[in-house]
Amino acid sequence: MLNLFIKIYVIFKFFLRRPQLKSKDIDDVKVLEKRIKDVVYKAEDRIDSSLRSIILLDNGDDDCEMACKAFNEELQQVEKEVCFLKKEVMVIKFNKHIGFSKLPESATTFPSSRQSTTEEKTVVGMKDDLNTILNCINAQTKELIVISVVGMGGIGKTTLARKVFDDSIIRSQFDKHAWVTISQDYNKRQMLLEIVSSITGINQESMSNDKLLDTVYKGLKGRRFLIVIDDLWSTEALDLMRRIFPNDHNKSRIILTTRLKTVADYASSPDFPPHDMSFLSLDDSWNLFTERLFKKDPCPPQLECQAILSLSYNCLPQYLKACFLYIGSFPEDTEIHVSKLISSWIAEQFIKSRSNTRLEVVAEEYLQELTDRSLILVGGRRANGRIKICKIHDLLRQMCIREAQIENVVHFTNNDISGGINDHRRVIIPYLIQDYFRDHPKHRNGKITTRSLIFLGRQSYEVTGIYYWPYSISDFKLLKVLDAHEIGFDFSRIIPQLVHLRYVDARVNDPSSLAKLFNLQTIIVYSQKKNVQLPTEIWTMSEIKHVDITDVDMPNPPLGEQPLFLNTLHTLAVKSSAVVLKILRSFPNLNKLKINDVRSTEWNAFLDCLLVLEGLVTLNIQAAASLNSPFFLSKDIFLPNLAKLSLNSTFFPWEDMAVLAKLPNLEVLKADNAFWGTDWKLDEDVVFPELKYLGVHHGNLEIWEATSDNFPMLEELNLSWLHFLEEIPESIGEIMTLRSIEIKDCNSAVITSAEQIRENQEIYGAGKDDQRSSVGKSVGVVNTE
């Protein structure tokens, strides 16, 4: 039955995406979209409410029969509503006034080059960007080059291009000039007409497309030209232009602006990579926006920060919209951890399943696509280059808040909560709002349909009154996501009522309360009690993907039964124990493992487990070794997919580094008190073929002997708290890929050797003009003492 509704919903989304719709039609369609969403939400709420009643039943067969009968009645009512809605959609589909019929190409308007000349030429806060573009224009290469400028809508890409295009000195260097605006809806003929008009000064409407192509080519052949392709959204138009723009090796230039990094990368060459447009301050962004649109007139309040930015959102594919709005609803300047964000997206069912691909991988692709569209900022990357922290620009965030509330995707609450949050699907609570739970009675009137409660902040909720108001959360009976890690309140008595939870991150002193939560996908719980363990029901939860319980124990699996979630578990953070070591080798799809408190008596058993965990990509070992009982890597570790390894307090001898060098795909190695000994000498046959990041922290290391051949791909070297190390090997500076050396609280001689490496590279780079020198000049030394 619900599949019928999903089909209708997908059909409707297809129509909604169609670019032929006029703005008025889109407004009408949004009304229908709201109606559809309301039916979806109500159907889901009614069904889940009935299921909850059945799950919590502890009485006899009569009560169960009555609950099942009520559930069947709810299903029948939902089916009626879905069928009625289907009729509405079908009527609208064939109703001409909604405008689903294809519009003629002539109805699509494109700003002409003459219209563009009226654009404001003031460059607000873009001096560095302007210099970068001018340097490319004036580069010595005679090849035709494409200068790509990429950035979010409204950031000033067009203004920057216009400043260059209209500069009298720049124009005097070129024989021909053309400006063409592509915009979202690519129209081949309109584009050709604009280029021909710019080149010949004559309107050639009567020409065929083939004749227009020939006219452009002949008009530019043998001449030095400057062409701006503004607001490019696809590579199709670029492919056409590459055919008609001749490369006569006369320093012709093409400036291209786009919001999509994939388009910019496609257009650019390695010698002239895309230029990421600098983000302006809030004041500069607003000044630029108002100057471009309204000149001297005040900006209409209803259009604040929204006209240009909304286009980027409206052009998103449907599967990205909810993900984007979810990010935009976090507090201003919040650094969002990608690992947690992805788990939340999956729990919210934002990620579409794809055959043979884990949802986590798909979610990362979603995030990368949002980044490539200049909608999300990268706040920090992991040592292997993957995004670790993301953020959103303030202007885009304001648009997200508005759209998210209209579409009831997620609500960001401030101190003003007078309207309640009963019918808000997802609620992010950045500050303590205990007064709502204590004094606001509205949430107790009627049914609460909220599906996610997310509390942000650090210990900001631990104030007077916290010991009673969280009990009100038990009234949110349909919750799927509870992220309350920062509250510090014990949710043991509340969680059993929240049977639909998919994601829980909270303090739970009695983990047995999780026993009935068979929808759980992510468990992140901590306890202030000792010797507590997850319930045995954990072994029958078939949806579990992520478990983080470093101070809660795993239970023994039931005898004679194969645990259901072994095949679905991808991430495990756990404290070492006999039970863990017994079951660890049974997780065939484990992707990420963090294990704490590994004792010397358990070490060999743990190494045996690693022999079968061939799918591991990330491994973090927090050992309980000491100088009196160090660990050894006497056995070969066969982990063919391992890319990131973190070791803490293992106190291996430095000779064991040769074992780690055999890991074929190791890119990141972080060692904190992981190795012990005064001398670390790397033989020439010890090579880390893919290692990009090496971090060595703490220890008694004095002498380090190595060559560039030991680390051929190293990009970052991080050394900290090495008080006895005499120097960094000079040959480390010969590594062609090395970009940075970071030092914290080390012997001053280490800093001196790092500075010497940088100076040598600068001298070498100044005298040579090869690849090695260009890389060497980019190495930076950071002393964070």
C-alpha positions in Angstrom: 0.0 0.0 0.0 2.7 2.5 0.9 4.6 1.6 -2.3 1.6 3.0 -4.1 2.1 6.3 -2.4 5.8 6.3 -2.9 5.2 5.9 -6.6 2.9 8.9 -6.7 5.4 10.9 -4.7 8.2 10.1 -7.1 6.0 11.0 -10.1 5.2 14.3 -8.5 8.9 15.0 -7.8 9.6 14.4 -11.4 7.2 17.2 -12.4 8.5 19.5 -9.7 12.1 19.2 -11.0 11.2 20.1 -14.6 12.9 23.4 -15.6 10.1 24.3 -17.9 7.9 25.3 -15.1 7.3 29.1 -14.7 7.7 30.7 -11.3 3.9 31.0 -10.8 3.5 27.3 -11.7 6.3 26.3 -9.2 4.4 28.2 -6.5 1.2 26.3 -7.3 3.1 23.0 -7.4 4.7 23.7 -4.0 1.2 23.9 -2.6 0.6 20.4 -3.9 3.9 19.3 -2.6 3.0 20.5 0.9 -0.3 18.6 0.6 1.6 15.4 -0.3 4.1 15.8 2.5 1.3 16.2 5.0 -0.3 13.0 3.8 3.1 11.2 4.0 3.8 12.4 7.5 0.3 11.7 8.8 0.3 8.2 7.3 3.7 7.4 8.8 2.7 8.8 12.2 -0.6 6.8 12.3 1.1 3.6 11.3 4.1 4.0 13.7 1.7 4.9 16.6 -0.2 1.7 16.1 3.0 -0.3 15.8 4.3 1.3 19.0 1.2 0.1 20.9 1.7 -3.4 19.7 5.4 -3.5 20.6 4.8 -2.2 24.1 2.0 -4.7 24.8 2.7 -6.9 27.8 -0.9 -8.3 28.3 -2.7 -11.3 26.9 -3.9 -12.4 23.5 -7.1 -10.3 23.6 -5.2 -7.0 23.9 -2.9 -8.0 21.1 -5.9 -8.9 18.9 -7.5 -5.5 19.6 -4.2 -3.7 18.8 -3.7 -5.6 15.6 -7.3 -4.8 14.6 -6.8 -1.1 15.3 -3.6 -1.3 13.2 -5.4 -2.8 10.3 -8.1 0.0 10.4 -5.3 2.6 10.3 -3.8 1.0 7.2 -7.2 1.0 5.5 -7.7 4.7 6.3 -4.2 5.5 5.0 -4.9 3.6 1.8 -8.0 5.7 1.2 -6.1 9.0 1.7 -3.4 7.8 -0.7 -5.9 6.8 -3.4 -7.6 10.2 -3.0 -4.3 11.9 -3.3 -3.4 9.9 -6.4 -6.5 11.2 -8.1 -5.5 14.8 -7.2 -2.1 14.3 -8.8 -3.4 12.8 -11.9 -5.9 15.6 -12.4 -3.2 18.2 -12.0 -0.9 16.3 -14.4 -3.4 16.9 -17.2 -4.5 20.3 -16.1 -3.0 22.8 -18.5 -3.0 25.8 -16.1 -0.4 24.2 -13.9 2.0 24.2 -17.0 3.4 20.8 -17.2 3.4 21.0 -21.0 6.8 21.8 -22.5 7.4 25.5 -23.1 8.8 26.6 -26.4 12.5 27.3 -26.4 11.9 31.0 -27.2 10.1 31.3 -23.8 13.4 30.8 -22.0 15.2 34.1 -21.5 18.9 34.7 -21.3 20.6 37.9 -20.3 22.4 39.3 -23.4 25.8 40.8 -23.4 24.2 44.2 -23.7 22.1 43.6 -20.6 25.2 42.5 -18.8 27.0 45.8 -19.4 24.8 47.6 -16.9 26.0 45.4 -14.1 27.8 47.1 -11.2 31.5 47.1 -11.8 32.6 47.7 -8.2 34.7 44.8 -6.8 33.9 44.5 -3.1 36.6 42.7 -1.1 37.9 40.9 -4.2 41.4 42.3 -4.7 43.2 38.9 -4.3 40.7 37.2 -6.6 41.2 40.0 -9.2 44.9 39.7 -9.1 44.7 35.9 -9.6 42.6 36.2 -12.7 44.8 39.0 -14.1 47.9 36.8 -13.6 46.2 34.1 -15.7 45.2 36.5 -18.4 48.8 37.8 -18.6 50.5 34.4 -18.4 53.2 33.8 -20.9 51.7 30.6 -22.4 50.5 31.1 -25.9 47.9 28.3 -25.6 44.2 29.1 -25.5 43.5 28.6 -21.8 40.2 28.4 -19.8 40.3 30.4 -16.5 37.6 28.9 -14.3 36.1 30.8 -11.4 34.0 28.6 -9.1 32.0 29.6 -6.0 28.5 29.7 -4.5 25.7 31.8 -6.0 25.9 35.5 -5.1 29.5 35.4 -4.0 30.6 37.8 -6.9 31.9 35.6 -9.7 30.1 37.5 -12.4 31.1 40.9 -10.9 34.7 39.7 -10.9 34.5 38.5 -14.5 32.8 41.8 -15.6 35.6 43.8 -13.9 38.2 42.0 -16.0 36.1 42.0 -19.2 35.5 45.8 -19.0 39.0 46.8 -18.1 40.3 49.1 -20.9 43.9 47.8 -20.6 42.8 44.2 -20.8 40.4 44.8 -23.7 43.1 46.5 -25.7 45.1 43.3 -25.7 42.4 41.4 -27.6 41.0 41.7 -31.1 37.6 40.2 -30.3 35.5 40.1 -27.1 32.3 38.2 -26.3 30.2 37.7 -23.2 27.6 34.9 -23.1 25.4 34.0 -20.1 24.4 30.3 -20.1 22.4 30.1 -16.8 20.6 27.0 -15.6 18.7 26.1 -18.8 21.3 25.6 -21.6 20.0 26.8 -25.0 22.4 26.1 -27.8 20.9 28.4 -30.3 20.5 31.4 -27.9 24.2 30.9 -26.9 25.3 31.0 -30.5 23.2 34.0 -31.3 24.8 35.9 -28.4 28.4 35.0 -29.5 27.8 35.9 -33.1 26.1 39.2 -32.1 29.2 40.0 -29.9 31.7 39.2 -32.6 29.9 40.6 -35.7 27.7 43.3 -34.1 24.8 42.0 -36.2 21.7 40.1 -35.2 21.7 36.8 -37.2 18.4 35.4 -36.2 17.8 34.0 -39.7 20.9 31.8 -39.7 20.8 28.1 -39.1 22.7 26.7 -36.2 25.4 25.2 -38.5 25.8 28.6 -40.1 26.1 30.2 -36.7 28.8 27.7 -35.8 30.8 28.5 -38.9 30.4 32.2 -38.4 31.8 32.0 -34.9 34.8 29.9 -36.0 35.7 32.2 -39.0 35.1 35.3 -37.0 37.7 34.2 -34.4 40.1 32.4 -36.6 43.5 34.1 -36.5 42.4 36.7 -34.0 43.2 37.0 -30.3 40.0 36.8 -28.4 38.7 37.2 -24.8 35.4 35.4 -24.1 33.5 35.2 -20.9 31.1 32.2 -20.3 29.1 33.2 -17.3 27.1 30.9 -15.0 27.8 27.6 -16.7 25.9 24.6 -15.2 26.9 21.7 -17.5 29.8 20.5 -19.6 27.6 20.2 -22.8 27.9 23.9 -23.6 31.6 23.8 -23.0 32.1 20.8 -25.4 30.4 22.8 -28.1 32.5 25.9 -27.5 35.8 23.9 -27.6 34.8 22.9 -31.1 34.1 26.5 -32.4 36.9 28.4 -30.5 40.1 28.1 -32.5 43.4 27.7 -30.7 45.9 29.7 -32.8 48.5 29.9 -30.0 48.1 33.7 -29.8 47.3 34.0 -26.0 43.5 33.9 -26.4 41.6 33.5 -23.1 38.3 32.2 -21.9 36.9 33.1 -18.5 34.3 30.7 -17.2 32.2 31.2 -14.0 30.3 28.3 -12.4 28.8 27.1 -9.2 29.8 23.5 -9.9 33.3 22.3 -9.1 32.9 19.3 -11.5 32.3 21.7 -14.4 35.3 23.9 -13.4 37.5 20.8 -13.2 36.3 19.6 -16.5 37.1 23.0 -18.2 40.5 23.6 -16.6 44.0 22.3 -17.3 46.5 21.2 -14.7 48.6 24.3 -15.3 45.6 26.6 -14.7 43.4 24.9 -12.0 40.0 26.4 -11.1 40.1 29.4 -8.9 37.9 29.1 -5.8 36.2 32.4 -5.2 37.0 33.9 -1.8 34.2 34.1 0.7 33.4 37.7 1.7 32.5 39.0 5.1 28.7 39.2 5.8 28.8 43.0 5.3 30.8 42.8 2.0 28.5 40.1 0.7 25.4 42.1 1.4 26.9 45.3 -0.1 27.8 43.4 -3.3 24.4 41.8 -3.5 22.5 45.1 -3.1 24.8 47.0 -5.4 24.3 44.5 -8.2 20.6 44.2 -7.9 19.3 47.5 -6.7 21.9 50.1 -7.4 20.9 53.1 -5.3 17.5 51.8 -4.4 16.9 50.0 -1.1 16.5 46.3 -1.2 13.0 45.0 -0.8 12.8 43.1 2.5 11.2 40.1 0.9 14.2 39.6 -1.3 17.0 39.9 1.4 19.8 37.4 0.7 17.6 35.2 -1.2 17.2 35.9 -4.9 20.5 34.6 -6.2 21.1 32.0 -3.5 17.7 30.4 -4.0 18.6 29.4 -7.5 21.4 27.1 -6.3 18.9 25.4 -3.9 16.1 25.1 -6.4 18.5 23.4 -8.9 19.5 20.7 -6.5 18.4 17.2 -7.3 15.7 16.1 -4.9 17.9 13.6 -3.1 20.2 16.4 -2.0 17.7 18.9 -0.8 16.9 17.4 2.6 20.6 16.7 3.3 21.4 20.4 2.5 18.6 21.8 4.6 19.7 19.6 7.5 23.2 21.1 7.4 21.9 24.6 7.2 19.8 24.3 10.3 22.8 24.0 12.6 23.8 27.1 14.6 25.8 29.9 13.0 29.6 29.1 12.5 29.1 25.5 13.8 31.7 23.0 12.8 29.8 19.9 11.9 31.6 16.5 12.2 31.0 14.6 9.0 31.0 11.1 10.7 28.2 12.1 12.9 26.4 14.0 10.2 26.4 10.9 7.9 25.0 8.7 10.7 22.2 11.2 11.2 21.4 11.4 7.5 21.2 7.6 7.4 19.0 7.5 10.5 16.7 10.2 8.9 16.5 8.0 5.8 17.8 10.8 3.6 20.2 8.4 1.8 19.0 6.3 -1.0 20.2 2.7 -1.0 22.3 1.6 -3.9 23.2 -2.0 -4.8 26.6 -3.2 -3.6 27.4 0.2 -2.0 27.2 1.0 1.7 25.0 3.9 2.7 28.0 5.6 4.4 29.8 5.7 1.0 26.7 7.1 -0.7 26.3 9.7 2.0 29.9 10.8 1.5 29.2 11.2 -2.2 26.2 13.4 -1.3 28.4 15.6 0.8 31.1 15.8 -1.9 28.4 16.8 -4.4 27.2 19.6 -2.1 30.8 20.8 -1.8 31.3 20.7 -5.5 28.2 22.8 -5.9 29.8 25.4 -3.7 27.0 25.0 -1.1 29.1 23.5 1.7 32.4 24.7 3.1 35.2 22.3 4.0 36.1 23.2 7.6 38.8 20.5 7.9 40.1 17.4 6.3 41.4 14.1 7.6 45.0 13.2 7.0 43.9 11.1 4.1 42.2 14.0 2.5 38.6 13.1 3.2 36.3 15.7 4.7 36.3 15.7 8.5 34.5 19.0 9.3 32.0 20.9 7.2 30.4 24.3 7.6 27.9 26.5 5.8 28.2 30.1 4.8 25.9 32.5 6.8 24.0 33.7 3.8 23.2 30.2 2.7 22.3 29.2 6.2 19.6 32.0 6.4 18.1 30.6 3.2 18.2 27.1 4.6 16.4 28.0 7.7 13.6 29.6 5.7 13.2 26.7 3.3 13.6 24.0 6.0 10.7 25.5 8.0 8.5 25.9 4.9 9.1 22.3 3.9 9.1 21.0 7.5 12.4 19.3 7.1 14.1 20.6 10.2 13.6 23.4 12.7 16.3 25.4 14.4 15.0 26.6 17.7 16.1 29.8 19.5 15.0 31.2 22.8 11.6 31.9 21.2 9.7 28.6 21.3 6.2 30.0 22.0 4.8 28.1 19.1 5.9 24.8 20.5 7.5 22.0 18.5 4.7 19.4 18.4 4.4 19.2 14.6 8.1 19.9 13.7 9.6 16.8 12.2 13.1 17.5 13.3 14.2 19.9 15.9 17.7 21.2 16.7 18.1 22.8 20.1 21.3 24.8 20.5 20.8 26.1 24.0 19.1 25.1 27.2 15.4 25.5 26.9 14.3 23.7 30.0 11.5 26.3 30.5 9.8 24.8 27.5 9.7 21.3 28.9 8.8 22.6 32.4 6.4 25.4 31.8 5.1 25.0 28.2 2.0 22.8 28.3 1.3 22.8 24.6 3.6 19.8 23.9 1.3 17.7 26.1 -1.9 18.6 24.2 -2.6 16.2 21.4 0.0 13.9 19.6 3.6 15.0 19.2 4.9 14.1 15.8 8.5 15.2 16.2 10.9 12.5 14.8 14.3 14.0 15.8 15.6 15.9 18.8 19.1 17.1 18.6 20.8 19.0 21.5 23.9 20.9 20.7 26.5 22.5 23.0 29.0 21.5 25.6 27.7 20.9 29.1 25.4 23.8 28.5 22.4 21.8 29.8 23.9 20.9 33.2 22.1 23.5 35.3 19.4 23.6 37.9 16.2 21.8 36.7 17.9 19.3 34.5 16.9 16.4 36.7 13.2 16.6 35.9 12.6 18.2 32.5 14.2 15.5 30.2 11.4 13.2 31.4 9.1 15.2 29.1 11.1 13.7 26.2 9.2 10.4 26.8 6.1 12.2 25.4 7.9 12.3 22.0 6.8 8.8 21.3 7.6 8.7 17.7 11.3 9.8 17.9 13.7 8.2 15.5 16.8 10.3 16.4 17.8 11.3 19.9 21.1 13.1 20.1 21.4 14.2 23.7 25.1 13.4 24.4 25.7 16.8 25.9 22.9 16.8 28.3 24.5 14.5 30.8 21.1 13.1 31.9 20.5 9.4 32.4 17.9 8.4 29.7 17.5 4.8 31.0 13.9 5.3 32.1 12.9 7.2 28.9 14.4 5.2 26.1 12.2 2.1 26.5 9.2 4.2 25.5 10.9 5.3 22.2 10.7 2.1 20.3 11.2 3.7 16.9 14.6 5.0 17.7 17.2 4.5 14.9 19.9 6.7 16.3 20.7 7.2 20.0 23.6 9.2 21.4 23.1 9.7 25.2 24.1 8.7 28.7 22.4 5.4 29.6 23.4 4.0 32.9 21.2 1.0 32.4 21.8 -0.2 28.8 19.3 -3.0 29.2 16.7 -0.3 28.4 17.7 -0.6 24.8 16.3 -4.2 24.6 13.1 -3.3 22.6 14.7 -0.9 20.1 14.9 -3.2 17.1 15.1 -0.4 14.6 18.4 0.8 16.0 21.2 1.6 13.5 23.5 3.7 15.6 24.3 3.2 19.2 26.5 5.8 20.9 26.0 5.4 24.7 28.1 6.0 27.8 27.5 5.2 31.4 28.7 6.5 34.7 28.3 3.1 36.2 30.9 0.3 36.1 30.5 -3.2 34.8 27.4 -2.6 32.7 26.7 -4.2 29.4 24.4 -4.0 26.4 21.4 -6.3 26.5 21.6 -9.7 24.9 18.9 -8.6 22.5 21.7 -6.7 20.7 22.5 -9.9 18.9 19.1 -10.0 17.2 19.1 -6.4 16.0 19.5 -6.8 12.3 19.8 -3.0 11.4 22.8 -2.2 13.6 25.6 -0.4 11.6 27.5 1.7 14.2 28.3 0.9 17.8 30.3 3.2 20.1 30.4 1.9 23.6 33.9 2.3 24.9 32.8 2.2 28.6 30.0 -0.3 28.2 30.6 -4.1 27.8 29.4 -6.3 25.0 27.3 -9.3 26.2 28.0 -12.9 25.4 26.2 -14.0 22.2 23.5 -16.6 22.7 24.7 -20.2 22.4 24.0 -22.0 19.1 22.7 -18.9 17.3 24.3 -16.8 14.6 24.0 -13.1 15.6 21.9 -11.2 13.0 23.9 -8.0 13.0 27.3 -9.4 12.3 26.8 -8.8 8.5 25.6 -5.2 8.9 28.0 -3.8 11.4 30.5 -1.4 9.8 31.8 0.7 12.7 32.8 -0.6 16.2 34.3 1.4 19.1 34.6 -0.9 22.1 36.6 -1.8 25.2 38.7 -4.9 24.9 37.4 -8.0 26.7 37.4 -11.7 26.4 33.9 -11.5 24.8 35.1 -8.9 22.2 38.1 -10.9 21.2 35.9 -14.0 20.9 33.4 -12.4 18.5 35.6 -9.8 16.7 36.7 -12.2 14.0 33.1 -12.8 13.1 32.4 -9.3 11.6 33.1 -9.8 7.9 32.1 -6.3 6.8 33.7 -4.3 9.6 35.1 -1.1 8.1 36.3 0.8 11.1 37.5 -0.5 14.5 38.5 1.4 17.6 39.5 -0.8 20.6 40.5 0.5 24.0 42.5 -1.0 26.9 44.1 -3.9 25.1 46.2 -5.7 27.7 49.3 -7.6 27.2 47.5 -10.9 28.0 45.1 -10.2 25.1 47.5 -8.9 22.5 48.3 -12.1 20.7 44.6 -13.0 20.5 43.9 -9.5 19.1 46.5 -10.0 16.4 44.8 -13.3 15.4 41.5 -11.4 15.0 43.2 -8.9 12.7 44.3 -11.7 10.4 40.7 -12.2 9.3 39.4 -8.6 9.3 40.6 -7.9 5.8 37.9 -5.2 5.1 39.2 -2.8 7.8 39.9 0.7 6.4 40.5 2.4 9.8 42.0 0.9 12.9 42.6 2.7 16.2 44.3 0.8 19.0 44.4 2.3 22.5 46.6 -0.2 24.4 47.3 -0.7 28.1 51.0 -1.6 27.6 53.9 -0.1 29.6 57.6 0.1 29.5 57.8 -3.0 31.6 55.4 -4.9 29.3 55.7 -3.6 25.7 53.9 -5.1 22.8 55.5 -6.7 19.7 54.4 -6.9 16.1 56.3 -10.2 15.5 53.4 -11.4 13.3 52.7 -10.1 9.8 49.5 -8.1 9.7 47.6 -8.8 6.5 45.2 -5.8 6.2 45.1 -5.1 2.4 42.5 -2.2 2.7 43.8 -0.5 5.8 44.3 3.2 5.0 44.5 4.8 8.5 46.2 3.4 11.6 46.3 5.1 15.0 48.4 3.5 17.8 48.5 4.6 21.4 50.6 3.3 24.3 51.8 0.1 22.5 55.5 0.8 23.1 56.6 -1.3 20.1 60.3 -1.4 19.3 61.2 0.8 16.3 62.2 -2.3 14.3 58.5 -3.2 14.2 57.9 -0.2 11.8 59.1 -2.6 9.1 55.9 -4.7 9.7 53.7 -1.7 9.2 55.5 -0.8 6.0 54.1 -4.0 4.4 50.5 -2.6 4.6 50.0 -1.8 0.9 47.4 1.0 1.2 48.4 2.7 4.4 48.0 6.4 4.0 47.8 7.7 7.6 49.9 6.6 10.5 49.5 8.3 13.9 51.8 7.0 16.7 51.4 8.3 20.2 53.7 6.5 22.6 53.4 3.7 20.1 57.2 3.1 19.7 59.9 3.2 22.3 63.7 3.4 21.8 66.4 6.0 21.3 67.2 5.0 17.7 65.0 4.6 14.6 66.9 3.5 11.6 65.0 2.7 8.4 66.7 0.3 6.0 66.4 1.1 2.3 64.1 -1.9 1.8 61.5 -0.5 4.3 59.2 1.6 2.2 55.8 3.0 3.0 54.5 3.2 -0.6 51.3 5.2 0.0 51.9 7.0 3.3 50.8 10.6 3.1 50.6 11.6 6.8 53.0 10.6 9.5 52.5 11.7 13.1 54.9 10.7 15.9 54.0 11.9 19.4 55.8 11.3 22.7 58.6 8.9 23.3 62.4 8.9 24.0 63.5 9.0 20.3 66.9 10.6 19.9 68.3 9.6 16.5 66.1 9.2 13.4 67.8 7.9 10.2 65.7 7.8 7.0 65.8 8.8 3.4 63.2 10.2 1.0 62.9 6.7 -0.5 61.4 5.4 2.7 58.4 7.8 2.3 58.0 8.5 -1.4 54.4 9.9 -1.1 54.7 11.7 2.2 52.8 15.0 2.3 52.6 15.9 6.0 54.9 15.3 8.9 53.7 16.0 12.4 56.1 15.7 15.4 55.1 16.5 19.0 56.5 16.1 22.5 59.8 14.6 21.3 62.1 16.3 23.7 65.2 14.2 22.9 65.1 14.0 19.1 68.2 15.6 17.7 67.0 16.5 14.2 64.7 15.6 11.3 66.7 13.7 8.6 67.8 16.2 6.0 66.7 13.8 3.2 63.1 14.2 4.3 63.3 17.5 2.5 63.9 15.7 -0.8 60.4 14.1 -0.8 58.8 15.7 -3.8 55.2 15.5 -2.4 56.0 17.0 1.1 53.8 20.0 1.8 54.2 20.7 5.5 56.1 19.9 8.7 54.3 20.7 12.0 56.2 20.7 15.3 54.8 21.0 18.8 56.8 21.0 22.0 59.9 19.3 20.6 63.6 19.9 21.1 64.7 23.2 19.6 67.1 21.4 17.4 64.1 19.7 15.6 62.7 23.2 14.8 66.1 24.3 13.5 66.4 21.2 11.2 62.9 21.8 9.9 63.7 25.4 9.1 66.9 24.3 7.4 64.9 21.9 5.2 62.6 24.8 4.1 65.5 27.1 3.4 67.3 24.4 1.3 64.1 23.9 -0.7 63.7 27.6 -1.3 67.3 27.9 -2.5 67.0 24.8 -4.7 63.7 26.0 -6.1 65.1 29.4 -6.9 67.8 27.9 -9.1 65.8 25.1 -10.8 62.7 25.0 -12.8 61.5 21.4 -12.5 58.8 19.6 -10.6 60.9 19.1 -7.5 61.5 22.8 -7.0 57.9 23.7 -7.5 56.8 21.3 -4.8 59.6 22.2 -2.5 58.8 25.9 -2.4 55.3 25.0 -1.1 56.6 23.2 2.1 55.5 25.1 5.3 57.0 24.6 8.8 54.6 25.3 11.7 55.8 25.5 15.3 52.8 25.4 17.6 54.6 25.7 20.9 
